[in-house]
Amino acid sequence: MKKLFVCALLTALTAYSCGDKEGQTNTATNEPKHISANPGFNEEFANLMSDYYSVKDNFITENDSMINKYSRALLTDADSLHFDQFRADSNIVAFAKTTSENMSGELQGLLGENTLENKRKSFYTLSEQLYDLIRAVQYDKEPVYRILCNTAFENTGASWLNNSADIKNPYSPKKMPGCGSITDTIDFRKKLTNEL
C-alpha cells in the first residue's frame, strides 16, 4: 500500500512540475506556453511587422530611399516595444529584449550601408532575428511565413518573412523573382484558439 501511495505522489508531483503553468515550457513538447500580452504590446508588435513588410517590399522594388524610410520606422518600433506589458517566463522576456536590441543594432548597420547588396545582407540578419522574436513573444495576429531562397548571396541562401504565401524574392528581384520556398509557417492564432 505504501508503494502505491508513493507512486501516486511521484506521478502527481511530476505532472505538476511538467504542467501547463503560463509562460513555462511544456517538457513533453518543448514549446513555450502562450504568453499573455496586452492590447498595447500587440499593437506595437503589429506596427513593427507592418514596417518590416514595407522594408521587404521596397527591397523587391529596389527603392533605396523607401528602404531607409521604413528601416528608420522599424528601428523606432524595435526600440519602443514595451516588454513589461506581457506575462512570460523571465528568460523569455530577457531573450525577447536582447533580440529586439540586436535588431536595433542591425537596423543601424543597414542604414549605414552604401550599397543595396550590403543592405540586403543586413536585411537577411534582421529577418532571422525577427523570426526568433516572433516565436519568443508568440505573435498571434496573423500567420507569418518564413521563405528561403537557396541561391541568394552566391548560393549561400537567405530567408525572409512574409504575411502571405506569395513569393517575391527581395534578394534578387530582377534575376530570380520567384526563387523561394516556404520553410516554416508561424501561426500562434491556432495555439491560442486551442488553449481557450
N, C-alpha and C positions, 0 to 999 in steps of 0.2 A: 504494500500500500504506500509506503514511504517513497519507493522508486517511482510509482505512478504520479504522486504529488510533485516530486522534484522534476520529472519530465514535463508535467503540465506547467510548472512555474517557469522552467527554462524556455519552453515554447512561447509562453506569454511575454517574457522579457525580450526574447529575440524578435517577436512580432512588433513589440513596442519600439525597439531600437532601430528596426528597419522600416518603421511606419511611415505614414504619409503626412508628417508634420510640414506645414507650409514653409517653402524655401529650402527644404532639405532634399538631399539626393535619395532616391529610392534605390537601394543597393541591388535589387533584383534587376532593374533596367538601366541603372547608372544614368538616369536622366533627372535633371533638377525638376522639382515640382513647380507648378505655375506660380509666378510672382505677382503679388497684388500691387498694381500701380494705380495712382490716382489719375483722374482725367487730365490734370495739368501736365504730368510727365508724359502721358500718352500723346498729347497734342504736340509737345516739344519734340518727341521722337518722330511723329508723323511729319513734322516740318523738316527734320533732319533727312528723312528718307526722300521727301519731295525734292529737296535741294541736291541730294546725291543723284537722283534720277536726272535732274536737269544738267548736272555736270556730265553724266554719262551721255546724254542726248547731244550735248554740244561737242563731245569728242567725236561722235558719229558725223556731225555736220562740219567738224573741224573749225569751229568758231572760237578762236583763241580768247577774244575779249569776253565772250559769254562764259567760257570755261573759267576764266579768272573771276568773273562776277559771282557765279554760283559757288565757286570754291571758297570765296570770302564768306558768302552766306552760310555755307556748310561749316566753315570754321567757327563762325559765331554760334551756330546751332550746337556743335560739339562742346563748345566752352560753356554753353548755357543749360546743359542738361542738369536737372535737379535730382540727383541720385538719392536724396533724402526723402523723396516723395514716393518711394515704393518699398514694400517689405520683402526682404530676401535675406538669405544667409549672409553674414558679414563678408565671407570670402567672395561671394558672387558680386556684392556691391563693390568691394575693393578691386576685383578684376574688371568690372564694368568701368569704374572710374579711370583705372590705368589705361584701358583700351581706348577710352574717349580722349585721354591726354595724348596717347600715341597718335591717334587720328589727327588731332590738332597740330602736332609736330609735322606729320606727313603733309598736311594741307599747306602749312607754311613753306615746306620744301617745294611742293608742287607750284605754289605761287612764285617762288624764286627761280624756277627753271625757265630757260630761254627758248627751248625747243619743244615742239609738240611731242616728239618721241620721248623725251625725258619726263614731260608732264604725264604721259601715258604710263610710264613705269611707276611714277608716284601714285597714279590712279589705281593701278593694279594692287600695290601695297595697301592703299586706303580701302579698296574693296575687300581684301582679306581681313583687315581689322574690323570693318563694319560687319562682315559676316559673323565674326566672333562675338561682336557686341550684340547683334540681333538675337543670337542664340542665348547669350547671357541674360538679357533683360526679357527675353521671350516676347518680343514684339508681336502683337496679335491682331493688328488692324487690317492686315492683308497678307496674302501669300507672297513670299519673296523667292525668286528663282535664282539659283547660282548657275551661271553659264560659263563653260570653259571653251576657249579656242586653243587647240593643241599647237597650232602653227604660229601663234603670236610670238613676237620677240625672237625671231630666228629659230622657231620650233621648240622654244623652252616652255611655251604655253602661258596663258594668263586667263584669269576668270574675272567676271563682273557680276553685279546683281541687277535684277530686273523685277518689275512688278507684273510682268506678263511672260508667257512662254514664247513671245515673239523674239526672234534672234536677229539682232543688228549689231554687228561687231564694232565696238568702239576703238579697237586697237589697230585695225586695218580696214576701215570702212569702204575704201575705194577698190583695193585689190581683192579682199576676201570678206565682203559684206555679210555673207551668210555663214561664216565659219563659227561654229559653236554648237555645243550640246549641253543640255541641262544635266548637271551632276547632283543637284540637290534641290528640293523644294521645302522651304521652311514655312510651316503653316500652323502656328500656335492657336489659331481660331478653333481648329478641330480639338485640340487638347483642352481648351477652355470649355468647349461645349460638352466634352466627355466628363469633365470634372463637376459640372453643375448638376 
